[in-house]
């Protein structure tokens, strides 16, 4: 039973964690935005910006970590735009988000074309290399999968822990959660709902951009068009699947990635009897099925997509 | 700061703010053009000339506007009832698939029977495709934004599978493309030897019909009520879920017509690059039109003009044609802001 044996190969789980890493960053980013009450459909475009900004900063001679920071700043800038339009101005979060995605994507492609007018194949950079953690990486199966990855993957693990800690253990996290559940309680504390929400959208967008940068700086080593390929939309589904909790969303991201890695390997086993497009469809179909499965008990943040007006109840 | 609704928006503001949005869009575009090392005035002139400077340019703009009218209408109808259909791209492709399934010789009828048959089948397929997410929304509470977005990817892969499988043209030299449709399935050209086709007329007629539905029928009234306040509509005895289903059928059907018209009127066969994002651009068109079906015609021609003009400009001035997409996206964001400012007053503290 070859299809079953794949599940116990190291390479499957190494690939799963690699595929999960950008999703973890972007899912945490979307989760922060939604916890504060703002749906961010700019995610797909912001990931594109991050993928380009990080890669281009390194291509232009910067350090790899400088590239990560450049991606985060570019993402935060678009987050600021989304935040200002949807929070104080109260514009439709759906329409604005789609607008941000269209703007961020087209702007990235435009800048790519003027920055690199003559290239036929995208230039490569020296990307992040795997860094084995001593002892831990020697554990069979799990070791190489979890502890022989690039530093950006370790940063992704750390991000989940930090997001969970900030959300549940700090006053700032309490303000973010309250802004998404009951904004007038935030105002009653003398804290500005606008500031909390815009800040959360900026921080979340920075994480989405780092997720995009993972693709160009760790998973691959160059930037090409349409490389995000719906990953942002998948992350929106993962936030719902994880019922807006960082830990559950992490599990969802890894399950999804494992499935994605598995379908690629399954294609080789079936030897072309089933069209390859069917396998490529499966992750998207799985996302929809997962949404249906959790929809009945999904508890949205109560003030998600509800604009807040000071002094209004 | 806080927003206060204006009792009656002044005419000056209604004209001034949208004008400001256009100026802001041009400013953003100017910065990018200068970054690309060209002169903004020259580039804008070339875009204008490329979009409307000759009979050829005008015909090309109207041809490009045709699919955008359909997808713009699809989005306008859905968004009016707050059904967030971001899947017009997928519905377009399903309409195109139906067109080649029926139009490549499987059915032989005279044009006057075959074309309506194909149109209705395409609309039916698109309508069904959106009915799925709409049912998931009303029955299970699954957010339709995500499902319609993900369906875009699923359907494109499905089309790719068909084009490499059952719909593949055996004479296509291995390219993933369908056979060409038969002569009886082709929409006539409006001007001899030009690309503008009868699909444009169908698009205008669809806009008129949609306008009548939205403004003059009970369904249109119910759709607006559901979009304005779903709870209140339910309380007033409007069957909200049934209205959403009808909205989905109408919206999906309209988007599918874009695919039908592109294949039957322009391309003649189905390829994977049939639509360069017409489904997504339809969102911009609908918003620029403030969701008014007749406004969609003007907005679609405007947006198509930017795309066609930028293509022509890019060939001569060397500024990447992606400037068109940037301008369209910027216009969307500035215009929704402008519309908000005409209706609300900002009070600082």
Interface residues (C-beta under 8 A of the other chain):
Chain A: X41 X81 X85 X88 X89 X90 X91 X92 X94 X95 X96 X98 X99 X100 X102 X103 X105 X106 X107 X109 X110 X111 X113 X114 X229 X230 X233 X234 X236 X237 X240 X275 X277 X278 X280 X281 X284 X285 X287 X288 X291 X292 X295 X296 X298 X309 X310 X311
Chain B: X1 X2 X3 X32 X35 X36 X37 X79 X84 X86 X136 X140 X141 X142 X143 X145 X146 X147 X149 X150 X151 X152 X153 X154 X157 X158 X160 X161 X164 X165 X280 X283 X284 X287 X320 X322 X323 X325 X326 X328 X329 X330 X332 X333 X336 X337 X340
